[in-house]
Amino acid sequence: MYKQEKRLIDYIVICINEFAKQCKISSKEAYLYLKKFKGIEFLKENYEAEHTVSLDDAVEDLKQVCSNNGGNIK
C-alpha cells in the first residue's frame, strides 16, 4: 500500500471515530451513516484540504455534507 493511501485510510478512520464520539453513536453506526450520506466520499475527494483543519471542523463539515445528502444528525 502506498504511503498516501495509508494516510488517507488512517485519516478516514480517525474522522469516523471522532464523528461517532461527538454524535454519541458507535463507530459502526457512524461509518454506515457517513457511507450512506456521502461523508466518506467527501473525505476521499477532499483529503488534501480536510486533513489541514481541526477534527472538530472536519466533523462539522461531515455533518453538513451528510445533511445536504439527506442525513439528519446535527
Order of alpha helices (4+ residues) and beta strands (2+ residues): alpha-alpha-alpha-alpha-alpha
